[in-house]
Amino acid sequence: MKPVWLLLISVCSATIGQICFKKGVFATGEITLKESVIGDLFRLVLNPFVFSGLVFYVISTILWLVALSKTSLSFVYPFASLVFVLVMLSARFVFLEPVPLLRYMGIAMICLGFLLSSLA
């Protein structure tokens, strides 16, 4: 598999991981880590969404490492910025979170930066 495909799957996997994390903490409620830190962490990890998010992050990391072994870090690293874009869009369309115009402008700049760095 070519590094670009590995990186895109890695980015999508990390994005899905973030969506799972949000669904998991939404289901478990606010985390304070004040009283029973171990209990809170244990409860989080046992949440199916949080656990799934961790699995997606492991998959993303493995694919990222495989891509790094095939090409340069300066080519690979800009793909990390795509996670910001996809997570923000997921927040808007999956969780119906409001996204201010200024944030959309920031995401557009990230996309422009990614495009420019990929053309170099």
HELIX and SHEET records of a PDB file:
HELIX    1   1 PRO A    3  THR A   28  1                                  26    
HELIX    2   2 VAL A   37  LEU A   46  1                                  10    
HELIX    3   3 PRO A   48  LYS A   70  1                                  23    
HELIX    4   4 LEU A   73  VAL A   76  1                                   4    
HELIX    5   5 TYR A   77  PHE A   79  5                                   3    
HELIX    6   6 ALA A   80  PHE A   93  1                                  14    
HELIX    7   7 LEU A  101  LEU A  119  1                                  19    
END                                                                             
